[in-house]
């Protein structure tokens, strides 16, 4: 599998931010708000969204936390590692939430996520601790 480029990561991050409600228009303030939420500079977020060069892993970790996704997902999307390099030890063990599963599957559209959650809730056995 081909590693992703910084432009691929920029597009992926852009889509994620929009799906999470960050307004990325000229006067939307979404870049500043996300930078603050992630604990990184606005210049760094802007650079990443332009697809300019590689990003330090500590910054990628902050982005992962702010987005609520696993660091491994960010490392793959940023092209730092190949998905095959994650290995079975990095894959989730046991149960995951519907949102974690949606993240793993790349379901970012809010309506599609809501439908996905509904399907998961329908299929989740009563009393399962991951329900809800």
N, C-alpha and C positions, 0 to 999 in steps of 0.2 A: 504494500500500500504506500502511496506517495505521501510524504509529509506535507502538511499544510504550510502555506506561506503567510507572511505577515499581512498580506492583503486579504487572504482567506479569514484570518483571525479578526481583522478589522470589520469585515462584513458580518461575521458571526456575532461579534460583540455589539455591533450596531443593532442587529436584529434583536438580541437579548435585551438591550437597554430600552428599545422601543416597546418590546413586549412587556417590560416591567414598568412602563409608564414614564420613562425619562423622555422629555421632549428635546430632540436633538436639532431642531431648527435653529436658525441664526439667533433668535432672541428667546429661545425656549428655556434656557438655563439648565437643561438636562446634563450637559457635560460637567458643569460646575457642581451640580447637586450630586451626581454620581461620584465625582472626584472626592467630594467631602465624605460621602457615605463609605467610600472605599479607603479613605485615608491616604490618598495619593494626590499629587498636584494636578491641576486642570491641564497644564501643559503636557503631562504624561498621558492623560486620557486622550487628549486631542491628538497627540502623536500616534498613539495606538490606533485610534479610529481612522487616521489617515493611512495606516499600514506602513509606517516608516520604521523599519528596522526591528530588531529583536527587543524583547522586554525582559528585564530582570525577574528572576523567579520570585523574589520577595514581593514585587509588584503584582505578578500573576496570582500569588497566594491571596493578596488583599482583594483583588478583583473577584477571585473565586468566592471568598467569604461574603463580599458585598452582594454577589449574585445568588448566593446560596447553592453553589454547585461544588462538586468535589474538585480538589486541586488537579487530580488526574485528568479530568475532562478539560480543564483549562490548558494543561500542558499539551494535550493532544491537539486541541483547537488552535493553540498558538504555534504548533509545529515544533515544539521542544522535543517531544518524543513521538514515536509511532504508536498507534493503538496496540499493536502486538507487543510492545515493550512493557506495557502495564502488567501483563501477566495475571494469572489467576489470583495471586495474593492481593492485588490491588482492586479486584472486583468486590462489590459489596457482598457481605456474608449475611445470611439470614434474610429477614424482611426489610423492605424499603418502603417508604411512603409513596403514594401515587405521584406526588410532585417529584420525588427523586427518580422514579421510573420515567416520568415524562422528560426530565432533564436528560437521562441516559439515552432516551429514544429521540431526543432533539425536537420534542413537541414544544414549541415556544408560543404559538398563537394562543391568546387567552381563551378564545371560544373552543379551540381544539383541546386545550388542557382541561376545560370544564367538562367537555364530553368524555374525555379520557378518565377523569376522576369519577364521573358517573358510572362508567363501565366497571372501573375497579371496585367502587362501592357495591355495585350489584353483585360482583363475583366474590367479594370478600366474605368468608364465613362469619356468621354471628359470633360475637365474643372474641374475635381476633384482635390482639392488642394494637395492630397497625391500622385498624378500621378508623374512619373518621378523618 
